[in-house]
């Protein structure tokens, strides 16, 4: 099987967690995993939701650092010059997906599955997440503990999230994402949450036939062309 991870976003903790991200995906010995990245020279750091630092990397230095981290799995790298803050999240997503599409066309093949993945996120079990959440505000302790509901014998979250801007993380992975799952036509997979608040715009799994729909969606979103939805307004478990 041929898989591709399309990383997008800011560099942030990528150097620290890249090797752990790869461990989230269990692969067979003969599987191929390629890496595509779209980022920018702008970077920021937050603490308790507040931005505490902005910085701009030298593009060539950042390029060399990423190439050293990823190695020969790297098939494409784009670093946008964002000193004027001209780019947003969607630009990096469109960029990396457009270039994986070009790579497939140039090499006359298609990946079995493509993973869209932010550069600074990591999947772990809720029990592990609970150990690393920080207090939202100084002097106000978050409530520790795992959250269950009656009909499930597995945790559905933590009792109180706390701050999602986590400074420290685990040294090992205890969660695995199954890439062998079958996808129906135009179907995508996302995980609704993770240890610092995962949402569908941060992580998706889809096949190569769906990539143009996702690119079109984000291009429309940038142009304020939004889908109208009818809400059920029905409480569900």
BELRANOR-V784774 format. One record per residue. N is the residue number from 1. PSI is psi as a letter, one per 30 degrees, with the letter a starting at -180 (none if undefined). D_FIRST is the distance of its C-alpha to the first C-alpha in whole Angstrom. Layout:
BEGIN
n;psi;d_first
N;PSI;D_FIRST
N;PSI;D_FIRST
END
This chain:
BEGIN
n;psi;d_first
1;k;0
2;k;4
3;l;6
4;k;10
5;k;13
6;j;16
7;k;19
8;l;23
9;a;26
10;l;29
11;e;28
12;c;30
13;g;29
14;e;25
15;e;27
16;e;27
17;f;24
18;e;21
19;f;21
20;e;21
21;e;19
22;e;16
23;f;17
24;f;17
25;j;13
26;k;12
27;l;9
28;l;8
29;e;10
30;f;7
31;k;5
32;k;6
33;j;9
34;l;11
35;k;15
36;k;17
37;k;20
38;j;24
39;a;27
40;l;30
41;f;33
42;k;35
43;k;34
44;l;36
45;k;37
46;l;38
47;k;40
48;h;41
49;f;40
50;k;42
51;k;41
52;f;43
53;k;41
54;k;40
55;l;39
56;k;38
57;l;36
58;k;36
59;e;33
60;e;33
61;e;33
62;e;31
63;e;28
64;e;29
65;e;28
66;e;25
67;e;24
68;e;25
69;e;24
70;e;20
71;b;20
72;f;18
73;f;15
74;j;17
75;f;17
76;k;19
77;k;23
78;k;25
79;j;28
80;k;31
81;j;35
82;h;36
83;f;39
84;g;41
85;h;38
86;f;37
87;l;34
88;l;33
89;e;29
90;e;28
91;e;29
92;e;26
93;e;24
94;e;24
95;e;24
96;e;21
97;e;19
98;e;21
99;f;20
100;e;16
101;e;17
102;e;19
103;e;17
104;e;15
105;e;18
106;e;19
107;g;16
108;h;15
109;l;12
110;k;10
111;k;8
112;e;6
113;k;8
114;k;11
115;k;14
116;k;17
117;k;19
118;l;22
119;f;23
120;h;26
121;l;24
122;k;23
123;k;22
124;l;25
125;l;27
126;e;30
127;e;32
128;e;31
129;e;31
130;f;35
131;f;35
132;f;35
133;k;36
134;l;39
135;k;42
136;e;42
137;k;46
138;k;48
139;f;50
140;j;49
141;k;46
142;l;43
143;j;43
144;l;41
145;l;39
146;k;36
147;k;37
148;l;36
149;l;38
150;e;39
151;f;36
152;k;34
153;g;33
154;l;31
155;k;32
156;g;31
157;a;33
158;l;35
159;e;39
160;k;39
161;e;37
162;a;39
163;k;38
164;f;34
165;i;35
166;k;34
167;f;35
168;l;34
169;l;31
170;l;29
171;f;28
172;l;25
173;k;23
174;g;23
175;k;21
176;k;17
177;k;15
178;j;13
179;f;10
180;f;9
181;k;12
182;k;13
183;k;14
184;l;17
185;k;18
186;g;19
187;k;18
188;l;18
189;k;18
190;l;20
191;k;22
192;f;26
193;l;27
194;a;26
195;f;29
196;g;30
197;i;30
198;k;26
199;l;27
200;f;24
201;f;25
202;f;24
203;k;20
204;l;18
205;k;14
206;l;14
207;l;12
208;f;13
209;f;16
210;f;17
211;e;18
212;e;21
213;e;23
214;e;22
215;e;23
216;e;26
217;e;27
218;e;28
219;e;30
220;e;32
221;e;32
222;e;33
223;g;36
224;g;37
225;j;36
226;l;35
227;k;34
228;k;37
229;k;36
230;j;38
231;k;38
232;e;39
233;h;41
234;k;41
235;k;40
236;l;37
237;none;36
END
